[in-house]
Amino acid sequence: MNYPYQDRFQLFLTQQGLAPLTIKTYNATLAHFFSFLMSNRPEFSTNPQLKNLTEADVRAFLTALKEDEKITLSTYNKNLSHLNRYFRYLFTHQLISTYPTLTIHGKATNPNKRLTTKWITKLPEILQDDQIHFYTRLTLFLSNRGYTVSEFLAPGFEKVWNSLAPNNLAEKQFITSFNSFIKPIQELQNSPQIFLKQRFTPDNPGLSNAGLHKYLRQDETYLGFSLAPKFLHQAFVLYELSHHPELSDTQLMERLRLDPASLLYYQKQLISHNK
């Protein structure tokens, strides 16, 4: 199903630099939304014009997603974000005179501070999601390679980054997109580092741990899990331990770059995590 001003909105998203896969998810959300209105909102379906679309229609759709389709809160927030961007585009381009999502806010997911490894299997999808900041996606990418925050924020880590080979198409596309994103910032700061402040800071251009956390906190509600790098690193180690029981302790220490005490700690953590 098509939706009003679809071609114009798609062109706008393309001009904003969104990836084709991301634009496809916008189209799916909006097609689903207008299909729902035609089937369930007679006030709109009898005269399906945007001027007849109300905040109550949007809330009814979101409620149906939550109660009938049992979507997660992070998916709820993603759908609302898609709708909000669509209506903001229509409103700012004077295609509608009301803004039906103006007072509708996302729902806090209360990210679980305990470890979760689910993000690792979803990483290809996350890396392609342009609504998540590049620094957040890069943190997840590097955490999934076993690097700690102290390692990848350190000057000189760009040499490691430039040597990393992608494991799949999503990683390949992300590496290309990130390099395009960071290049003008590197030129501005006259620094090859990959985590950089976005305002010119000649004496100390590298992003601090606290500075990185500001970006991560902005994406936590959207993703629905804790993005604290220490949890991400622990999740990676636990995931690797659970998926490679055939490896010896020596092989695991080499693979995960752990000393004997740290390996024993994580092995105990895995037992506790699986209870």
Secondary structure, 3 states (H helix, E strand, C coil): CCCCCHHHHHHHHHHCCCCHHHHHHHHHHHHHHHHHHHHHCHHHHCCCCHHHCCHHHHHHHHHHHHHCCCCCHHHHHHHHHHHHHHHHHHHHCCCCCCCCCCCCCCCCCCCCCCCCCHHHHCHHHHHCCCCCCHHHHHHHHHHCCCCCHHHHCCCCCHHHHHHCCCCCHHHHHHHHHHHHHHHHHHHHHCCCCCCECCCCCCCCCECCHHHHHHHHHHHHHHHCCCCCHHHHHHHHHHHHHHHCCCCCHHHHHHHHCCCHHHHHHHHHHHHHHCC
